[in-house]
């Protein structure tokens, strides 16, 4: 298996909490090393203690059975690693991507109000759009 084939396979591994974004576009894939008998895949968790890590590892092993998956914290993951395709995937799922200005993922309005900085997961906050009157989540920039 070539490194390109491994990266393509990883590009089809979706985040279990946000199934419109791959772990590649989320910026979790830090390093890939292809060996004759196995593939090493180093991933960066988005947050310490992320409850989805076991599910992500299972999905990687399903896509690449010969993979040896490790999770690293150095370098730390940051929202700057999210690709433009990843940001679009967040919007499609109804989550505002981490940008300089929080915009409603439904209507694009900047007329939003932070309702709660503690969303359903540690990486998201709850906002309310004054334009379309919809609540939504926004990915926290880190």
N, CA, C and O atoms as CSV, one atom per row, in Angstrom:
chain,resi,resn,atom,element,x,y,z
A,1,UNK,N,N,0.853,-1.173,0.000
A,1,UNK,CA,C,0.000,0.000,0.000
A,1,UNK,C,C,0.903,1.243,0.000
A,1,UNK,O,O,1.841,1.336,0.792
A,2,UNK,N,N,0.615,2.175,-0.880
A,2,UNK,CA,C,1.415,3.396,-0.961
A,2,UNK,C,C,0.899,4.426,0.046
A,2,UNK,O,O,-0.217,4.322,0.555
A,3,UNK,N,N,1.741,5.416,0.314
A,3,UNK,CA,C,1.312,6.478,1.235
A,3,UNK,C,C,0.103,7.213,0.686
A,3,UNK,O,O,-0.799,7.580,1.439
A,4,UNK,N,N,0.078,7.429,-0.626
A,4,UNK,CA,C,-1.075,8.112,-1.229
A,4,UNK,C,C,-2.345,7.290,-1.043
A,4,UNK,O,O,-3.398,7.849,-0.738
A,5,UNK,N,N,-2.264,5.970,-1.221
A,5,UNK,CA,C,-3.435,5.106,-1.036
A,5,UNK,C,C,-3.892,5.131,0.425
A,5,UNK,O,O,-5.091,5.121,0.703
A,6,UNK,N,N,-2.936,5.165,1.353
A,6,UNK,CA,C,-3.284,5.244,2.774
A,6,UNK,C,C,-3.995,6.553,3.065
A,6,UNK,O,O,-5.021,6.564,3.744
A,7,UNK,N,N,-3.461,7.657,2.558
A,7,UNK,CA,C,-4.087,8.964,2.795
A,7,UNK,C,C,-5.479,9.041,2.168
A,7,UNK,O,O,-6.385,9.650,2.738
A,8,UNK,N,N,-5.650,8.426,0.999
A,8,UNK,CA,C,-6.980,8.394,0.376
A,8,UNK,C,C,-7.951,7.593,1.241
A,8,UNK,O,O,-9.101,7.992,1.420
A,9,UNK,N,N,-7.487,6.464,1.777
A,9,UNK,CA,C,-8.341,5.648,2.654
A,9,UNK,C,C,-8.689,6.420,3.921
A,9,UNK,O,O,-9.831,6.376,4.379
A,10,UNK,N,N,-7.717,7.126,4.488
A,10,UNK,CA,C,-7.975,7.932,5.692
A,10,UNK,C,C,-8.937,9.071,5.391
A,10,UNK,O,O,-9.695,9.488,6.267
A,11,UNK,N,N,-8.915,9.577,4.169
A,11,UNK,CA,C,-9.829,10.638,3.760
A,11,UNK,C,C,-11.277,10.192,3.723
A,11,UNK,O,O,-12.185,11.021,3.661
A,12,UNK,N,N,-11.497,8.875,3.761
A,12,UNK,CA,C,-12.860,8.337,3.795
A,12,UNK,C,C,-13.290,7.968,5.217
A,12,UNK,O,O,-14.425,7.541,5.430
A,13,UNK,N,N,-12.388,8.131,6.188
A,13,UNK,CA,C,-12.723,7.854,7.584
A,13,UNK,C,C,-13.347,9.116,8.164
A,13,UNK,O,O,-12.681,10.139,8.325
A,14,UNK,N,N,-14.623,9.027,8.470
A,14,UNK,CA,C,-15.346,10.200,8.944
A,14,UNK,C,C,-15.282,10.302,10.467
A,14,UNK,O,O,-15.186,9.293,11.166
A,15,UNK,N,N,-15.337,11.524,10.963
A,15,UNK,CA,C,-15.400,11.747,12.401
A,15,UNK,C,C,-16.726,11.162,12.893
A,15,UNK,O,O,-17.773,11.458,12.318
A,16,UNK,N,N,-16.703,10.340,13.940
A,16,UNK,CA,C,-17.949,9.714,14.387
A,16,UNK,C,C,-18.976,10.695,14.948
A,16,UNK,O,O,-20.170,10.395,14.948
A,17,UNK,N,N,-18.539,11.852,15.421
A,17,UNK,CA,C,-19.474,12.841,15.960
A,17,UNK,C,C,-19.968,13.807,14.891
A,17,UNK,O,O,-21.046,14.388,15.018
A,18,UNK,N,N,-19.170,13.976,13.832
A,18,UNK,CA,C,-19.522,14.895,12.743
A,18,UNK,C,C,-19.297,14.148,11.434
A,18,UNK,O,O,-18.237,14.293,10.825
A,19,UNK,N,N,-20.260,13.359,10.990
A,19,UNK,CA,C,-20.039,12.476,9.843
A,19,UNK,C,C,-19.940,13.162,8.485
A,19,UNK,O,O,-19.926,12.481,7.459
A,20,UNK,N,N,-19.871,14.477,8.453
A,20,UNK,CA,C,-19.680,15.201,7.195
A,20,UNK,C,C,-18.242,15.677,7.036
A,20,UNK,O,O,-17.938,16.424,6.106
A,21,UNK,N,N,-17.349,15.251,7.937
A,21,UNK,CA,C,-15.958,15.686,7.877
A,21,UNK,C,C,-15.045,14.492,8.169
A,21,UNK,O,O,-15.263,13.744,9.122
A,22,UNK,N,N,-14.035,14.336,7.342
A,22,UNK,CA,C,-13.096,13.230,7.539
A,22,UNK,C,C,-12.036,13.622,8.567
A,22,UNK,O,O,-11.846,14.799,8.874
A,23,UNK,N,N,-11.355,12.609,9.087
A,23,UNK,CA,C,-10.286,12.894,10.044
A,23,UNK,C,C,-9.127,13.610,9.366
A,23,UNK,O,O,-8.355,14.305,10.027
A,24,UNK,N,N,-9.000,13.447,8.050
A,24,UNK,CA,C,-7.969,14.184,7.298
A,24,UNK,C,C,-8.341,15.659,7.250
A,24,UNK,O,O,-7.517,16.518,7.564
A,25,UNK,N,N,-9.586,15.959,6.857
A,25,UNK,CA,C,-10.013,17.358,6.755
A,25,UNK,C,C,-10.150,18.029,8.112
A,25,UNK,O,O,-10.076,19.253,8.215
A,26,UNK,N,N,-10.349,17.232,9.151
A,26,UNK,CA,C,-10.363,17.773,10.508
A,26,UNK,C,C,-8.947,18.091,10.987
A,26,UNK,O,O,-8.764,18.809,11.969
A,27,UNK,N,N,-7.959,17.556,10.293
A,27,UNK,CA,C,-6.559,17.836,10.632
A,27,UNK,C,C,-5.999,16.914,11.698
A,27,UNK,O,O,-5.007,17.243,12.348
A,28,UNK,N,N,-6.625,15.768,11.882
A,28,UNK,CA,C,-6.168,14.836,12.917
A,28,UNK,C,C,-4.980,13.986,12.478
A,28,UNK,O,O,-4.209,13.527,13.321
A,29,UNK,N,N,-4.818,13.767,11.172
A,29,UNK,CA,C,-3.740,12.900,10.687
A,29,UNK,C,C,-2.432,13.686,10.717
A,29,UNK,O,O,-2.246,14.638,9.959
A,30,UNK,N,N,-1.541,13.273,11.596
A,30,UNK,CA,C,-0.265,13.957,11.743
A,30,UNK,C,C,0.830,13.317,10.899
A,30,UNK,O,O,1.634,14.014,10.278
A,31,UNK,N,N,0.858,11.985,10.880
A,31,UNK,CA,C,1.936,11.308,10.164
A,31,UNK,C,C,1.475,9.937,9.703
A,31,UNK,O,O,0.721,9.250,10.392
A,32,UNK,N,N,1.946,9.554,8.520
A,32,UNK,CA,C,1.687,8.236,7.956
A,32,UNK,C,C,3.024,7.662,7.529
A,32,UNK,O,O,3.794,8.314,6.824
A,33,UNK,N,N,3.298,6.426,7.965
A,33,UNK,CA,C,4.517,5.718,7.543
A,33,UNK,C,C,4.114,4.340,7.037
A,33,UNK,O,O,3.470,3.559,7.738
A,34,UNK,N,N,4.511,4.068,5.806
A,34,UNK,CA,C,4.180,2.793,5.190
A,34,UNK,C,C,5.382,1.867,5.289
A,34,UNK,O,O,6.480,2.208,4.847
A,35,UNK,N,N,5.168,0.700,5.868
A,35,UNK,CA,C,6.184,-0.336,5.978
A,35,UNK,C,C,5.718,-1.539,5.156
A,35,UNK,O,O,4.571,-1.580,4.710
A,36,UNK,N,N,6.581,-2.489,4.960
A,36,UNK,CA,C,6.229,-3.662,4.157
A,36,UNK,C,C,5.048,-4.423,4.747
A,36,UNK,O,O,4.167,-4.864,4.009
A,37,UNK,N,N,5.020,-4.580,6.067
A,37,UNK,CA,C,3.983,-5.411,6.687
A,37,UNK,C,C,2.875,-4.644,7.395
A,37,UNK,O,O,1.845,-5.230,7.730
A,38,UNK,N,N,3.060,-3.349,7.630
A,38,UNK,CA,C,2.020,-2.570,8.305
A,38,UNK,C,C,2.166,-1.086,7.965
A,38,UNK,O,O,3.128,-0.660,7.326
A,39,UNK,N,N,1.184,-0.324,8.413
A,39,UNK,CA,C,1.155,1.120,8.212
A,39,UNK,C,C,1.044,1.772,9.574
A,39,UNK,O,O,0.198,1.385,10.381
A,40,UNK,N,N,1.885,2.756,9.840
A,40,UNK,CA,C,1.776,3.519,11.086
A,40,UNK,C,C,0.990,4.799,10.798
A,40,UNK,O,O,1.294,5.537,9.861
A,41,UNK,N,N,-0.011,5.037,11.614
A,41,UNK,CA,C,-0.835,6.234,11.475
A,41,UNK,C,C,-0.822,6.953,12.824
A,41,UNK,O,O,-1.299,6.419,13.825
A,42,UNK,N,N,-0.276,8.155,12.842
A,42,UNK,CA,C,-0.256,8.967,14.061
A,42,UNK,C,C,-1.337,10.031,13.946
A,42,UNK,O,O,-1.374,10.804,12.989
A,43,UNK,N,N,-2.217,10.054,14.942
A,43,UNK,CA,C,-3.338,10.993,14.949
A,43,UNK,C,C,-3.215,11.958,16.116
A,43,UNK,O,O,-2.688,11.619,17.175
A,44,UNK,N,N,-3.715,13.170,15.896
A,44,UNK,CA,C,-3.749,14.191,16.941
A,44,UNK,C,C,-5.187,14.333,17.428
A,44,UNK,O,O,-6.045,14.769,16.660
A,45,UNK,N,N,-5.476,13.981,18.675
A,45,UNK,CA,C,-6.833,14.181,19.196
A,45,UNK,C,C,-7.164,15.669,19.238
A,45,UNK,O,O,-6.296,16.501,19.500
A,46,UNK,N,N,-8.423,15.993,18.979
A,46,UNK,CA,C,-8.831,17.399,19.013
A,46,UNK,C,C,-8.827,17.937,20.439
A,46,UNK,O,O,-8.593,19.127,20.654
A,47,UNK,N,N,-9.084,17.066,21.414
A,47,UNK,CA,C,-9.058,17.451,22.823
A,47,UNK,C,C,-8.576,16.276,23.656
A,47,UNK,O,O,-8.799,15.119,23.298
A,48,UNK,N,N,-7.920,16.573,24.761
A,48,UNK,CA,C,-7.548,15.527,25.707
A,48,UNK,C,C,-8.813,14.863,26.225
A,48,UNK,O,O,-9.784,15.542,26.559
A,49,UNK,N,N,-8.804,13.569,26.291
A,49,UNK,CA,C,-9.962,12.861,26.813
A,49,UNK,C,C,-11.126,12.781,25.846
A,49,UNK,O,O,-12.253,12.524,26.270
A,50,UNK,N,N,-10.891,12.993,24.569
A,50,UNK,CA,C,-11.963,12.915,23.576
A,50,UNK,C,C,-12.586,11.524,23.633
A,50,UNK,O,O,-11.873,10.529,23.509
A,51,UNK,N,N,-13.908,11.437,23.818
A,51,UNK,CA,C,-14.548,10.125,23.951
A,51,UNK,C,C,-14.637,9.349,22.635
A,51,UNK,O,O,-14.968,8.164,22.649
A,52,UNK,N,N,-14.353,9.982,21.515
A,52,UNK,CA,C,-14.506,9.327,20.209
A,52,UNK,C,C,-13.240,8.626,19.727
A,52,UNK,O,O,-13.248,8.037,18.646
A,53,UNK,N,N,-12.150,8.671,20.498
A,53,UNK,CA,C,-10.887,8.116,20.014
A,53,UNK,C,C,-10.967,6.626,19.695
A,53,UNK,O,O,-10.413,6.184,18.688
A,54,UNK,N,N,-11.636,5.857,20.523
A,54,UNK,CA,C,-11.764,4.415,20.239
A,54,UNK,C,C,-12.526,4.179,18.939
A,54,UNK,O,O,-12.169,3.301,18.153
A,55,UNK,N,N,-13.575,4.966,18.717
A,55,UNK,CA,C,-14.352,4.833,17.482
A,55,UNK,C,C,-13.535,5.229,16.263
A,55,UNK,O,O,-13.646,4.610,15.205
A,56,UNK,N,N,-12.716,6.259,16.410
A,56,UNK,CA,C,-11.864,6.704,15.303
A,56,UNK,C,C,-10.832,5.625,14.992
A,56,UNK,O,O,-10.596,5.305,13.828
A,57,UNK,N,N,-10.221,5.069,16.029
A,57,UNK,CA,C,-9.240,3.994,15.810
A,57,UNK,C,C,-9.892,2.798,15.111
A,57,UNK,O,O,-9.307,2.234,14.186
A,58,UNK,N,N,-11.089,2.406,15.538
A,58,UNK,CA,C,-11.814,1.306,14.891
A,58,UNK,C,C,-12.053,1.598,13.418
A,58,UNK,O,O,-11.879,0.719,12.575
A,59,UNK,N,N,-12.452,2.829,13.101
A,59,UNK,CA,C,-12.730,3.204,11.714
A,59,UNK,C,C,-11.460,3.172,10.871
A,59,UNK,O,O,-11.491,2.746,9.717
A,60,UNK,N,N,-10.339,3.621,11.446
A,60,UNK,CA,C,-9.064,3.566,10.721
A,60,UNK,C,C,-8.694,2.115,10.456
A,60,UNK,O,O,-8.279,1.780,9.346
A,61,UNK,N,N,-8.837,1.244,11.454
A,61,UNK,CA,C,-8.500,-0.175,11.292
A,61,UNK,C,C,-9.419,-0.867,10.292
A,61,UNK,O,O,-9.003,-1.800,9.605
A,62,UNK,N,N,-10.649,-0.418,10.211
A,62,UNK,CA,C,-11.574,-0.973,9.213
A,62,UNK,C,C,-11.130,-0.559,7.808
A,62,UNK,O,O,-11.197,-1.357,6.873
A,63,UNK,N,N,-10.678,0.684,7.662
A,63,UNK,CA,C,-10.232,1.179,6.358
A,63,UNK,C,C,-8.863,0.629,5.974
A,63,UNK,O,O,-8.591,0.374,4.800
A,64,UNK,N,N,-8.005,0.448,6.976
A,64,UNK,CA,C,-6.633,-0.031,6.743
A,64,UNK,C,C,-6.330,-1.103,7.797
A,64,UNK,O,O,-5.775,-0.787,8.849
A,65,UNK,N,N,-6.684,-2.352,7.533
A,65,UNK,CA,C,-6.517,-3.406,8.541
A,65,UNK,C,C,-5.089,-3.570,9.068
A,65,UNK,O,O,-4.907,-4.013,10.202
A,66,UNK,N,N,-4.091,-3.229,8.286
A,66,UNK,CA,C,-2.705,-3.392,8.731
A,66,UNK,C,C,-2.187,-2.188,9.518
A,66,UNK,O,O,-1.001,-2.124,9.842
A,67,UNK,N,N,-3.070,-1.232,9.829
A,67,UNK,CA,C,-2.630,-0.003,10.500
A,67,UNK,C,C,-2.309,-0.237,11.969
A,67,UNK,O,O,-2.948,-1.037,12.653
A,68,UNK,N,N,-1.305,0.484,12.422
A,68,UNK,CA,C,-0.994,0.606,13.836
A,68,UNK,C,C,-1.269,2.074,14.165
A,68,UNK,O,O,-0.569,2.966,13.687
A,69,UNK,N,N,-2.277,2.313,14.972
A,69,UNK,CA,C,-2.724,3.679,15.259
A,69,UNK,C,C,-2.168,4.145,16.595
A,69,UNK,O,O,-2.262,3.443,17.602
A,70,UNK,N,N,-1.588,5.339,16.590
A,70,UNK,CA,C,-1.148,5.967,17.839
A,70,UNK,C,C,-1.756,7.362,17.903
A,70,UNK,O,O,-2.023,7.992,16.880
A,71,UNK,N,N,-1.966,7.825,19.121
A,71,UNK,CA,C,-2.465,9.181,19.340
A,71,UNK,C,C,-1.362,9.989,19.986
A,71,UNK,O,O,-0.775,9.574,20.985
A,72,UNK,N,N,-1.085,11.145,19.409
A,72,UNK,CA,C,-0.036,12.041,19.896
A,72,UNK,C,C,-0.663,13.318,20.431
A,72,UNK,O,O,-1.762,13.710,20.038
A,73,UNK,N,N,0.061,13.950,21.329
A,73,UNK,CA,C,-0.373,15.258,21.837
A,73,UNK,C,C,0.680,16.327,21.558
A,73,UNK,O,O,0.532,17.484,21.953
A,74,UNK,N,N,1.737,15.920,20.876
A,74,UNK,CA,C,2.799,16.851,20.510
A,74,UNK,C,C,3.161,16.610,19.055
A,74,UNK,O,O,3.731,15.565,18.742
A,75,UNK,N,N,2.859,17.515,18.169
A,75,UNK,CA,C,2.331,18.844,18.439
A,75,UNK,C,C,0.855,18.760,18.807
A,75,UNK,O,O,0.176,17.807,18.424
A,76,UNK,N,N,0.356,19.735,19.535
A,76,UNK,CA,C,-1.065,19.721,19.858
A,76,UNK,C,C,-1.902,20.049,18.624
A,76,UNK,O,O,-1.499,20.855,17.785
A,77,UNK,N,N,-3.050,19.428,18.524
A,77,UNK,CA,C,-3.981,19.747,17.446
A,77,UNK,C,C,-4.496,21.166,17.640
A,77,UNK,O,O,-4.672,21.614,18.773
A,78,UNK,N,N,-4.735,21.866,16.555
A,78,UNK,CA,C,-5.367,23.187,16.636
A,78,UNK,C,C,-6.359,23.317,15.486
A,78,UNK,O,O,-6.282,22.585,14.500
A,79,UNK,N,N,-7.276,24.241,15.623
A,79,UNK,CA,C,-8.292,24.438,14.593
A,79,UNK,C,C,-7.696,24.952,13.287
A,79,UNK,O,O,-8.360,24.902,12.252
A,80,UNK,N,N,-6.474,25.437,13.310
A,80,UNK,CA,C,-5.807,25.870,12.080
A,80,UNK,C,C,-5.547,24.696,11.141
A,80,UNK,O,O,-5.305,24.898,9.951
A,81,UNK,N,N,-5.595,23.483,11.659
A,81,UNK,CA,C,-5.349,22.286,10.851
A,81,UNK,C,C,-6.571,21.887,10.015
A,81,UNK,O,O,-6.450,21.068,9.104
A,82,UNK,N,N,-7.743,22.455,10.312
A,82,UNK,CA,C,-8.957,22.107,9.570
A,82,UNK,C,C,-8.860,22.690,8.161
A,82,UNK,O,O,-8.600,23.881,7.987
A,83,UNK,N,N,-9.070,21.838,7.164
A,83,UNK,CA,C,-8.998,22.280,5.768
A,83,UNK,C,C,-10.256,23.058,5.385
A,83,UNK,O,O,-11.239,23.075,6.126
A,84,UNK,N,N,-10.211,23.699,4.221
A,84,UNK,CA,C,-11.406,24.396,3.727
A,84,UNK,C,C,-12.541,23.401,3.493
A,84,UNK,O,O,-13.703,23.708,3.760
A,85,UNK,N,N,-12.208,22.209,2.994
A,85,UNK,CA,C,-13.235,21.171,2.807
A,85,UNK,C,C,-13.810,20.761,4.169
A,85,UNK,O,O,-15.004,20.485,4.285
A,86,UNK,N,N,-12.967,20.725,5.182
A,86,UNK,CA,C,-13.423,20.409,6.527
A,86,UNK,C,C,-14.362,21.470,7.069
A,86,UNK,O,O,-15.369,21.149,7.700
A,87,UNK,N,N,-14.039,22.732,6.828
A,87,UNK,CA,C,-14.914,23.821,7.276
A,87,UNK,C,C,-16.274,23.737,6.594
A,87,UNK,O,O,-17.308,23.991,7.211
A,88,UNK,N,N,-16.259,23.377,5.313
A,88,UNK,CA,C,-17.521,23.223,4.590
A,88,UNK,C,C,-18.307,22.038,5.155
A,88,UNK,O,O,-19.532,22.103,5.264
A,89,UNK,N,N,-17.613,20.960,5.513
A,89,UNK,CA,C,-18.269,19.814,6.134
A,89,UNK,C,C,-18.913,20.175,7.460
A,89,UNK,O,O,-20.003,19.695,7.773
A,90,UNK,N,N,-18.252,21.014,8.239
A,90,UNK,CA,C,-18.837,21.488,9.496
A,90,UNK,C,C,-20.111,22.273,9.220
A,90,UNK,O,O,-21.128,22.062,9.881
A,91,UNK,N,N,-20.061,23.184,8.240
A,91,UNK,CA,C,-21.249,23.981,7.897
A,91,UNK,C,C,-22.409,23.082,7.464
A,91,UNK,O,O,-23.550,23.292,7.874
A,92,UNK,N,N,-22.107,22.077,6.630
A,92,UNK,CA,C,-23.164,21.161,6.158
A,92,UNK,C,C,-23.820,20.436,7.324
A,92,UNK,O,O,-25.004,20.106,7.270
A,93,UNK,N,N,-23.053,20.190,8.371
A,93,UNK,CA,C,-23.592,19.498,9.538
A,93,UNK,C,C,-24.314,20.458,10.477
A,93,UNK,O,O,-24.952,20.029,11.438
A,94,UNK,N,N,-24.210,21.767,10.197
A,94,UNK,CA,C,-24.884,22.770,11.025
A,94,UNK,C,C,-24.012,23.347,12.119
A,94,UNK,O,O,-24.518,23.930,13.078
A,95,UNK,N,N,-22.700,23.188,11.983
A,95,UNK,CA,C,-21.762,23.723,12.964
A,95,UNK,C,C,-20.938,24.818,12.300
A,95,UNK,O,O,-20.371,24.613,11.227
A,96,UNK,N,N,-20.874,25.973,12.937
A,96,UNK,CA,C,-20.057,27.060,12.408
A,96,UNK,C,C,-18.589,26.688,12.583
A,96,UNK,O,O,-18.175,26.304,13.677
A,97,UNK,N,N,-17.800,26.797,11.521
A,97,UNK,CA,C,-16.375,26.483,11.651
A,97,UNK,C,C,-15.643,27.574,12.426
A,97,UNK,O,O,-16.145,28.690,12.560
A,98,UNK,N,N,-14.471,27.252,12.928
A,98,UNK,CA,C,-13.706,28.251,13.678
A,98,UNK,C,C,-13.110,29.288,12.729
A,98,UNK,O,O,-12.133,29.013,12.032
A,99,UNK,N,N,-13.685,30.445,12.709
A,99,UNK,CA,C,-13.202,31.555,11.885
A,99,UNK,C,C,-13.056,32.776,12.773
A,99,UNK,O,O,-13.412,32.744,13.951
A,100,UNK,N,N,-12.531,33.853,12.203
A,100,UNK,CA,C,-12.384,35.085,12.968
A,100,UNK,C,C,-13.727,35.618,13.441
A,100,UNK,O,O,-13.830,36.197,14.523
A,101,UNK,N,N,-14.762,35.419,12.618
A,101,UNK,CA,C,-16.106,35.879,12.944
A,101,UNK,C,C,-17.032,34.668,12.914
A,101,UNK,O,O,-17.011,33.895,11.956
A,102,UNK,N,N,-17.842,34.498,13.952
A,102,UNK,CA,C,-18.811,33.401,13.982
A,102,UNK,C,C,-19.994,33.783,13.106
A,102,UNK,O,O,-20.614,34.829,13.295
A,103,UNK,N,N,-20.296,32.915,12.142
A,103,UNK,CA,C,-21.435,33.119,11.247
A,103,UNK,C,C,-22.378,31.930,11.392
A,103,UNK,O,O,-21.945,30.802,11.625
A,104,UNK,N,N,-23.645,32.196,11.253
A,104,UNK,CA,C,-24.641,31.133,11.298
A,104,UNK,C,C,-24.388,30.179,10.126
A,104,UNK,O,O,-24.290,30.627,8.984
A,105,UNK,N,N,-24.281,28.865,10.391
A,105,UNK,CA,C,-24.037,27.930,9.290
A,105,UNK,C,C,-25.258,27.733,8.393
A,105,UNK,O,O,-25.137,27.166,7.308
A,106,UNK,N,N,-26.423,28.188,8.826
A,106,UNK,CA,C,-27.639,28.030,8.022
A,106,UNK,C,C,-27.847,29.192,7.058
A,106,UNK,O,O,-28.111,28.985,5.874
A,107,UNK,N,N,-27.725,30.428,7.577
A,107,UNK,CA,C,-28.014,31.591,6.728
A,107,UNK,C,C,-26.794,32.472,6.462
A,107,UNK,O,O,-26.857,33.367,5.620
A,108,UNK,N,N,-25.685,32.232,7.167
A,108,UNK,CA,C,-24.463,33.005,6.952
A,108,UNK,C,C,-24.404,34.332,7.688
A,108,UNK,O,O,-23.433,35.074,7.539
A,109,UNK,N,N,-25.412,34.642,8.473
A,109,UNK,CA,C,-25.460,35.925,9.180
A,109,UNK,C,C,-24.400,35.998,10.275
A,109,UNK,O,O,-24.061,34.999,10.910
A,110,UNK,N,N,-23.886,37.211,10.477
A,110,UNK,CA,C,-22.963,37.477,11.581
A,110,UNK,C,C,-23.719,37.980,12.811
A,110,UNK,O,O,-23.107,38.244,13.846
A,111,UNK,N,N,-25.027,38.112,12.710
A,111,UNK,CA,C,-25.847,38.578,13.826
A,111,UNK,C,C,-26.145,37.397,14.752
A,111,UNK,O,O,-27.255,36.867,14.783
A,112,UNK,N,N,-25.115,37.006,15.503
A,112,UNK,CA,C,-25.247,35.837,16.374
A,112,UNK,C,C,-24.919,36.218,17.809
A,112,UNK,O,O,-24.221,37.196,18.075
A,113,UNK,N,N,-25.440,35.425,18.708
A,113,UNK,CA,C,-25.253,35.659,20.133
A,113,UNK,C,C,-24.756,34.368,20.770
A,113,UNK,O,O,-25.335,33.302,20.560
A,114,UNK,N,N,-23.678,34.470,21.551
A,114,UNK,CA,C,-23.180,33.295,22.271
A,114,UNK,C,C,-24.157,32.987,23.403
A,114,UNK,O,O,-24.335,33.799,24.312
A,115,UNK,N,N,-24.782,31.829,23.349
A,115,UNK,CA,C,-25.742,31.421,24.375
A,115,UNK,C,C,-25.038,30.695,25.518
A,115,UNK,O,O,-25.334,30.921,26.691
A,116,UNK,N,N,-24.099,29.819,25.155
A,116,UNK,CA,C,-23.414,29.015,26.159
A,116,UNK,C,C,-22.066,28.580,25.587
A,116,UNK,O,O,-22.019,27.926,24.545
A,117,UNK,N,N,-20.989,28.931,26.249
A,117,UNK,CA,C,-19.668,28.560,25.769
A,117,UNK,C,C,-19.363,27.082,25.998
A,117,UNK,O,O,-18.339,26.579,25.537
A,118,UNK,N,N,-20.248,26.392,26.705
A,118,UNK,CA,C,-20.079,24.961,26.954
A,118,UNK,C,C,-21.145,24.209,26.183
A,118,UNK,O,O,-22.282,24.085,26.638
A,119,UNK,N,N,-20.774,23.709,25.012
A,119,UNK,CA,C,-21.702,22.986,24.167
A,119,UNK,C,C,-21.743,21.512,24.506
A,119,UNK,O,O,-21.327,21.110,25.593
A,120,UNK,N,N,-22.242,20.697,23.580
A,120,UNK,CA,C,-22.384,19.266,23.837
A,120,UNK,C,C,-21.043,18.532,23.951
A,120,UNK,O,O,-20.964,17.452,24.538
A,121,UNK,N,N,-20.011,19.124,23.391
A,121,UNK,CA,C,-18.664,18.585,23.546
A,121,UNK,C,C,-17.746,19.737,23.928
A,121,UNK,O,O,-18.118,20.904,23.804
A,122,UNK,N,N,-16.553,19.409,24.388
A,122,UNK,CA,C,-15.624,20.438,24.853
A,122,UNK,C,C,-15.139,21.353,23.732
A,122,UNK,O,O,-14.654,22.453,23.998
A,123,UNK,N,N,-15.263,20.911,22.487
A,123,UNK,CA,C,-14.753,21.706,21.372
A,123,UNK,C,C,-15.810,22.604,20.730
A,123,UNK,O,O,-15.525,23.285,19.745
A,124,UNK,N,N,-17.037,22.613,21.284
A,124,UNK,CA,C,-18.098,23.400,20.662
A,124,UNK,C,C,-18.838,24.261,21.675
A,124,UNK,O,O,-18.900,23.940,22.862
A,125,UNK,N,N,-19.398,25.360,21.182
A,125,UNK,CA,C,-20.202,26.281,21.982
A,125,UNK,C,C,-21.562,26.429,21.303
A,125,UNK,O,O,-21.715,26.100,20.126
A,126,UNK,N,N,-22.539,26.920,22.045
A,126,UNK,CA,C,-23.901,27.099,21.524
A,126,UNK,C,C,-24.132,28.582,21.220
A,126,UNK,O,O,-23.855,29.447,22.050
A,127,UNK,N,N,-24.638,28.857,20.029
A,127,UNK,CA,C,-24.947,30.219,19.594
A,127,UNK,C,C,-26.400,30.284,19.147
A,127,UNK,O,O,-27.056,29.262,18.942
A,128,UNK,N,N,-26.888,31.520,19.002
A,128,UNK,CA,C,-28.229,31.765,18.508
A,128,UNK,C,C,-28.126,32.801,17.400
A,128,UNK,O,O,-27.489,33.839,17.576
A,129,UNK,N,N,-28.745,32.526,16.264
A,129,UNK,CA,C,-28.729,33.457,15.142
A,129,UNK,C,C,-29.932,34.386,15.243
A,129,UNK,O,O,-31.078,33.935,15.268
A,130,UNK,N,N,-29.665,35.662,15.300
A,130,UNK,CA,C,-30.747,36.647,15.376
A,130,UNK,C,C,-31.438,36.836,14.035
A,130,UNK,O,O,-32.586,37.278,13.992
A,131,UNK,N,N,-30.753,36.507,12.932
A,131,UNK,CA,C,-31.332,36.696,11.604
A,131,UNK,C,C,-32.358,35.605,11.278
A,131,UNK,O,O,-33.494,35.915,10.919
A,132,UNK,N,N,-31.971,34.347,11.397
A,132,UNK,CA,C,-32.898,33.260,11.049
A,132,UNK,C,C,-33.504,32.590,12.283
A,132,UNK,O,O,-34.303,31.660,12.173
A,133,UNK,N,N,-33.106,33.085,13.459
A,133,UNK,CA,C,-33.656,32.623,14.743
A,133,UNK,C,C,-33.424,31.140,15.004
A,133,UNK,O,O,-34.275,30.443,15.557
A,134,UNK,N,N,-32.263,30.685,14.595
A,134,UNK,CA,C,-31.914,29.280,14.809
A,134,UNK,C,C,-30.787,29.144,15.810
A,134,UNK,O,O,-29.820,29.904,15.761
A,135,UNK,N,N,-30.896,28.194,16.710
A,135,UNK,CA,C,-29.736,27.878,17.557
A,135,UNK,C,C,-28.759,27.044,16.728
A,135,UNK,O,O,-29.173,26.309,15.831
A,136,UNK,N,N,-27.480,27.157,17.024
A,136,UNK,CA,C,-26.497,26.345,16.327
A,136,UNK,C,C,-25.244,26.215,17.191
A,136,UNK,O,O,-25.056,26.950,18.160
A,137,UNK,N,N,-24.413,25.284,16.821
A,137,UNK,CA,C,-23.148,25.085,17.502
A,137,UNK,C,C,-22.035,25.718,16.671
A,137,UNK,O,O,-22.122,25.800,15.446
A,138,UNK,N,N,-20.999,26.159,17.358
A,138,UNK,CA,C,-19.816,26.698,16.696
A,138,UNK,C,C,-18.582,26.004,17.261
A,138,UNK,O,O,-18.450,25.830,18.472
A,139,UNK,N,N,-17.691,25.614,16.371
A,139,UNK,CA,C,-16.451,24.984,16.783
A,139,UNK,C,C,-15.570,26.055,17.424
A,139,UNK,O,O,-15.368,27.120,16.840
A,140,UNK,N,N,-15.052,25.787,18.597
A,140,UNK,CA,C,-14.190,26.760,19.285
A,140,UNK,C,C,-12.822,26.805,18.613
A,140,UNK,O,O,-12.239,25.768,18.298
A,141,UNK,N,N,-12.327,27.998,18.402
A,141,UNK,CA,C,-10.983,28.168,17.833
A,141,UNK,C,C,-9.944,27.950,18.934
A,141,UNK,O,O,-10.000,28.572,19.994
A,142,UNK,N,N,-9.006,27.065,18.660
A,142,UNK,CA,C,-7.900,26.851,19.600
A,142,UNK,C,C,-6.602,26.739,18.831
A,142,UNK,O,O,-5.543,26.556,19.431
